[in-house]
């Protein structure tokens, strides 16, 4: 919804046979964004899984795409460090609810 509000066309990727490291692909003009979502119900900080999926799979499948990991809570320090070193944007709770 966040990217739709910013004018992107978004579609959820297919899980079969694989999502290629991204849950959502957002496009606007010539720009593509590969988005990996991580949700928690128990308020647990998210680890590096989302970033690893983006780096290992989405970066190859969508080489020109901006890589973004989103969570409804927060990412831990390891995830933040890995994201920074691979130019992956992180979107956490505040940005989702107060864009």
C-alpha positions in Angstrom: 0.0 0.0 0.0 2.9 2.4 0.8 4.3 2.1 -2.7 0.9 2.3 -4.3 0.3 5.6 -2.5 3.6 6.7 -4.0 2.3 6.0 -7.5 3.8 2.6 -8.1 2.0 -0.4 -9.8 2.5 -3.3 -7.5 2.0 -7.0 -7.9 2.6 -10.0 -5.6 5.1 -12.5 -6.9 4.2 -16.1 -7.4 5.5 -18.6 -4.8 5.5 -21.4 -7.4 8.1 -22.4 -8.4 9.8 -19.5 -6.5 9.3 -15.9 -5.7 12.9 -15.1 -6.8 13.6 -13.4 -3.5 10.9 -10.7 -3.6 7.3 -10.8 -2.4 6.3 -7.7 -4.3 7.5 -6.0 -7.5 6.7 -2.3 -7.7 7.1 -0.3 -10.9 6.8 3.3 -11.8 8.1 4.5 -15.2 11.5 2.9 -15.7 12.0 2.3 -12.0 11.6 -1.2 -10.5 11.5 -2.0 -6.7 11.9 -5.6 -5.4 10.3 -5.8 -2.0 10.7 -8.6 0.6 8.2 -8.5 3.5 8.7 -9.8 7.0 5.8 -9.9 9.4 5.8 -10.6 13.1 2.9 -11.1 15.6 5.2 -11.5 18.6 7.1 -8.2 18.3 10.4 -9.9 17.4 13.1 -8.0 15.7 13.7 -9.3 12.2 17.0 -10.8 11.3 18.9 -11.0 8.0 16.6 -13.4 6.2 14.8 -10.7 4.1 18.1 -9.1 3.2 19.7 -12.4 2.2 16.7 -13.3 0.0 17.0 -9.9 -1.8 20.8 -10.2 -2.3 20.9 -13.9 -3.3 17.8 -14.1 -5.5 16.1 -10.8 -6.3 19.3 -9.0 -7.2 19.9 -11.6 -9.9 16.3 -11.8 -11.1 15.8 -8.1 -11.1 19.3 -6.6 -11.7 18.2 -3.0 -12.2 15.7 -3.0 -9.2 16.1 -1.1 -6.0 16.0 -3.6 -3.1 13.7 -3.0 -0.2 13.0 -5.0 3.0 9.9 -4.2 5.0 8.7 -5.2 8.4 5.8 -4.3 10.7 8.3 -4.2 13.6 12.0 -3.6 13.5 15.2 -5.1 12.0 18.0 -6.2 14.3 21.5 -4.7 14.1 22.8 -7.6 12.0 20.1 -7.1 9.4 20.8 -3.3 9.4 24.5 -3.9 8.9 24.0 -6.4 6.0 21.4 -4.1 4.4 23.8 -1.1 4.6 26.7 -3.1 3.0 24.5 -4.2 0.1 22.5 -1.0 -0.5 19.2 -2.5 0.6 16.7 0.0 2.0 14.9 -1.0 5.2 11.4 0.2 6.1 10.3 -0.4 9.6 7.2 0.2 11.7 7.3 4.0 12.0 7.7 4.4 8.2 4.7 2.1 7.5 2.3 3.8 9.9 3.7 7.4 9.6 5.0 7.8 6.1 
